[in-house]
Amino acid sequence: MAVCTGLIVANLYYCQPLIVLIANEFKIPEASAGTITYLTQAGYAVGLFFMVPLGDKLERKKQILMTTFASVIALLIAATAKSFLILQIASLLIGITSIVPQLILPLAASLSAPEQRGKVVGTIMSGLLVGILLSRTLSGFIGQVLGWRSMFYIASGICLLIFFVIQSKFPENKPQFQGTYGQLIQSLFTLIKTQPVLREATAINVFSFAQFGAFWTTMVLLLSGEPFGFNSATIGLFGIVGASGALAAPLVGKLGDKGNSRIAVGYGCLLILISFLVFYFSIESVIGIAIGIVFIDIGIQGVHISNQTRVYSLLPEARNRLNTVFMSLTFLGTAAGSAYGLLLWKVGGWHAVTIGCMVLSLLSLAVYGLTYKRKSKR
């Protein structure tokens, strides 16, 4: 499950190191080419909201298989796009159909014992995070050597292979929700209204992932320009730096099993803030950027895995719907963060991006502090 999760979530991030190559082919500004990054994230949020809840109503393995095959088709549309508009539409479809990790995670949670749930979620999240980070390395290298279209062809082949692995290896899992699709969607708003832990965890995640999206989108623009002048392959290598932080994921999950997940959220928020302080002073330093990447990725894991474990512990019969609220808003935050980062880049370059992200860090810490009196162990 961890391997499949990592390989499928990578679809969301292949485009990031390819922005410059895509801009050159379609003869558009790099900032305009960057719109495909937040369209992909926005598509992911749409898919999360409308498709993930069905995991509480449909047989989960069947839904995972259908969505994975749809992802193959979306990637092929991107690979063969004759205009930038078609590529934008394909990016939206790639996001919508790459929700499989968020179908796998509730499945894994439902199969695991309560005392092991945090560790299981952490293990699968480590696969997901490695996929996110190494996708940029692979994409940058493939783009430089074979061209950006080749990356989407390769990704479609990977997803087709995953389809057969899932068909062979995944267990069936029967749903528990007996109502209509309309009632299923309506229940999402009931969960938001009645679950304060869900609201708190989601708000913190939104601010944290907005920073994550802003950084990884604008970092490409920073490193491709002066004084660095890196090509897409070199830029992609920075994903390896972040992937080293994914080793922390199972450890964060274990903290959740011991009832300390909220503490890990606070430390994660602080690490993300520190990372942008490092980034601010690293406008001409590769080493500084590398250190900041380690900080931001460990911080994101601390926030995300801990919050996800807390959310999964609320209502076992509604895990897909809880995950829908949590993850759809999280990735809307990522999409908004990517757009926010591009706007800040146009206004004031790298320093504007880092200052803007520090403001978001302070907002996430404010939410954490204002809800601290609950002293929830979830």
Secondary structure, 3 states (H helix, E strand, C coil): CHHHHHHHHHHHCCCHHHHHHHHHHHCCCHHHHCHHHHHHHHHHHHHHHHHHHHHHCCCHHHHHHHHHHHHHHHHHHHHCCCCHHHHHHHHHHHHHHCCHHHHHHHHHHHHCCHHHHHHHHHHHHHHHHHHHHHHHHHHHHHHHHHCHHHHHHHHHHHHHHHHHHHHHHCCCCCCCCCCCHHHHHHHHHHHHHHCHHHHHHHHHHHHHHHHHHHHHHHHHHHHHCCCCCCCHHHHHCHHHHHHHHHHHHHHHHHHHHCCCHHHHHHHHHHHHHHHHHHHHCCCCCHHHHHHHHHHHHHHHHHHHHHHHHHHHCCCHHHHHHHHHHHHHHHHHHHHHHHHHHHHHHHHHHHHHHHHHHHHHHHHHHHHHHHCHHHCCCC
